[in-house]
Amino acid sequence: MYHIKLNSYIPEPHPAESDRIVACHYYAAWKKGAAGVHEGFDDLAQEYPDRTPLMGYYDEENPEVCDWEIKWASEHGINCFIYCWYRKPGNLGKPVTLQDLRCGHGLHEALFNARFAQKMRFAIMLESSPRWCGTNETDMVEHLMPFWMENYFKRPNYLLIDNKPVLFVFQQRRLATECFESVDSQRKTFDACREYARKCGFDGMLFAVCKIAGDKQYYDELAARGYDFRFGYTAGYNSPYDFFSDEEAIIEGQLDNFCKELAFDPKHFVPTASCFWDPTPRFSRRWVELGYDFRSNWNIWYLQPEGFKKLLTRLRETCDTLPEDAYARKMIMIDNWNEWDEGHFVAPSHKFGFKYLQAIREALTACNNLPDYITPRDAGFGDYNRSWKTPDFSAFCEKREEEK
């Protein structure tokens, strides 16, 4: 039965149970004009229709879109979204407002107004790339912390570990070279943030740094700067050549990366599993002019969903052997929910359907639920595209079937 609205709203999610935090990185750039450095779905439709989300092109600021994502993610074991968090240039040293955020709609317009929001934990990852606003010793405590505390940390579904809000940090290199005067000043600033959190009723605060493929000396420096553990935005795996087809070698390559990191310190590293890497849409001259030379640095590779399941299963088994107090006993990360153009996503798509999500559910949950595999169009909802100039690919497919 299709296109008949039997329910007044999206069917209630029935989350799968997992014995750990399964956190998925989330790139909220799919509101018209929000990204700034690319044109979102308008960049994809003509040449990359296989990357069309299963719900069609969507306005990400719509809370109903977020509820579908929560439903699909939670029913397959993903129980936390980690949102990239950006300030626009020029906000350094000033109070933060919603107008100062880049891609803030994913949280403030969508998640915070979603009916099923409490079924999904969330966290933020501070993006301190040179393109965006940095911080310093005073700014972080006086401007960032008050905004984060009131808007995020105090929410009942923010990610806490041992009653401590977790802040993920991307681009530590910039914090070290441009933002903080020294190792000691960064640590003292982080400690001041922890004290701020204690005064707000928490037991401190955890700082996680996006860094893999270093050495012991550098990891010791990260600890001295105040970080509690490390993680990756991706698995950090690069295949030996484009379209590498040896899936067992890809699985072993990712696991080898994890084991090398865990060997430095089995307690303070959280692994991230990647499904594939194919940033072909970002090979354009415009991206190169912006400073992103994806083509020369990374090869294209794919793990099919069944291979991704094998990777997750073996990763879980590896993490289960770690000490009880290891962060990887508590959390596994997934790369990525919705990097549609950068080319690594597990959200339902026309190319893969729900298969990557099924792999996560079968590898990391008790499989004690029955996911609902309807799309918005099946249930009489949508479409959710009111902004993109590109046509809704689902409607295009439907029209083509009718013409046959």
JOMOPE-V339740 format. One record per backbone hydrogen bond with DSSP energy under -1.0 kcal/mol. CO is the residue of the C=O (numbers start at 1). NH is the residue of the N-H. E is the energy in kcal/mol with one decimal. If there is no record, write none. Layout:
((CO NH E) (CO NH E))
This chain:
((4 6 -1.2) (17 366 -2.6) (21 332 -2.4) (22 79 -1.6) (22 80 -1.1) (23 334 -2.7) (24 82 -2.5) (25 337 -2.9) (26 84 -1.9) (27 29 -1.8) (30 60 -2.0) (31 34 -2.6) (39 42 -1.7) (40 43 -1.7) (41 44 -1.2) (41 45 -1.8) (44 48 -3.0) (48 51 -1.8) (49 52 -1.6) (50 351 -1.1) (52 350 -2.4) (53 56 -2.3) (59 62 -2.1) (62 66 -1.5) (63 67 -2.1) (64 68 -1.7) (65 69 -2.0) (66 70 -2.8) (67 71 -2.4) (68 72 -2.8) (69 73 -2.9) (70 74 -2.7) (71 75 -1.9) (73 76 -1.4) (73 78 -1.9) (74 16 -2.3) (74 77 -1.4) (79 121 -1.9) (80 24 -3.0) (81 123 -2.0) (82 26 -2.9) (83 125 -2.7) (85 127 -2.9) (86 102 -1.4) (87 133 -1.9) (88 91 -1.3) (91 94 -2.0) (97 100 -1.5) (98 101 -1.5) (100 88 -3.1) (104 108 -2.5) (105 109 -1.5) (105 110 -2.4) (106 111 -2.1) (107 112 -2.8) (110 113 -1.2) (111 114 -1.5) (114 117 -1.1) (116 119 -2.3) (117 120 -1.8) (121 81 -2.1) (122 159 -2.6) (123 83 -2.7) (124 168 -2.1) (125 85 -3.1) (126 170 -3.0) (129 132 -2.0) (136 140 -2.4) (138 142 -2.8) (139 143 -2.2) (139 144 -2.0) (140 145 -2.3) (143 147 -1.3) (144 148 -3.1) (145 149 -2.9) (146 150 -2.1) (147 151 -2.3) (148 152 -2.5) (148 153 -2.2) (149 154 -1.8) (152 155 -2.0) (155 158 -1.8) (157 122 -1.9) (159 166 -1.7) (163 203 -2.6) (164 161 -2.1) (165 206 -2.7) (167 208 -2.6) (168 126 -2.9) (169 210 -2.5) (170 128 -1.4) (171 175 -1.2) (172 176 -2.3) (173 177 -2.0) (174 178 -3.0) (174 179 -1.2) (175 180 -2.6) (182 186 -1.9) (183 187 -2.1) (184 188 -2.5) (185 189 -2.0) (186 190 -2.5) (187 191 -2.5) (188 192 -2.0) (189 193 -1.9) (190 194 -2.1) (191 195 -2.2) (192 196 -2.2) (193 197 -2.3) (194 198 -2.1) (195 199 -2.2) (197 202 -2.3) (198 201 -1.9) (206 167 -2.8) (207 228 -3.2) (207 229 -1.3) (208 169 -2.2) (209 211 -1.3) (209 231 -2.0) (215 219 -2.5) (216 220 -2.5) (217 221 -1.6) (218 222 -2.2) (219 223 -2.0) (220 224 -2.1) (221 225 -1.8) (222 227 -2.0) (223 226 -1.2) (229 209 -2.1) (230 270 -2.6) (231 211 -1.7) (245 247 -1.4) (246 250 -1.8) (247 251 -2.7) (248 252 -2.7) (249 253 -2.4) (250 254 -2.2) (251 255 -2.5) (252 256 -2.8) (253 257 -1.7) (254 258 -2.2) (255 259 -2.8) (256 260 -2.3) (257 261 -2.0) (258 262 -2.8) (259 263 -1.7) (261 265 -1.2) (267 327 -2.6) (268 230 -2.2) (271 333 -2.3) (273 335 -2.5) (275 303 -2.0) (277 301 -2.0) (279 282 -2.4) (280 283 -2.1) (284 288 -1.7) (285 289 -2.7) (286 290 -1.2) (287 292 -2.4) (288 291 -1.5) (293 297 -1.1) (294 298 -1.8) (300 243 -2.4) (301 277 -2.8) (304 308 -2.4) (305 309 -2.1) (306 310 -1.8) (307 311 -2.3) (308 312 -2.6) (309 313 -2.5) (310 314 -2.4) (311 315 -2.5) (312 316 -2.7) (313 317 -2.2) (314 318 -2.1) (315 319 -2.6) (316 320 -2.1) (318 321 -1.4) (319 322 -1.6) (323 326 -2.0) (326 329 -1.4) (327 330 -1.3) (327 331 -1.6) (330 21 -3.5) (332 23 -2.1) (333 273 -2.4) (334 25 -2.0) (335 275 -1.2) (336 346 -1.8) (337 347 -1.8) (338 340 -2.1) (339 343 -1.6) (339 344 -1.7) (343 278 -1.9) (348 54 -2.4) (349 353 -2.5) (352 355 -2.0) (353 349 -1.2) (354 358 -2.5) (355 359 -1.8) (356 360 -1.8) (357 361 -2.5) (358 362 -2.5) (359 363 -1.8) (360 364 -2.5) (361 365 -1.4) (375 379 -1.8) (376 381 -3.4) (377 3 -1.1) (377 380 -1.1) (384 59 -2.0) (392 396 -1.9) (393 397 -2.5) (394 398 -2.3) (395 399 -2.5) (396 400 -2.2) (397 401 -2.0) (398 402 -2.1) (399 403 -2.1) (400 404 -1.3))
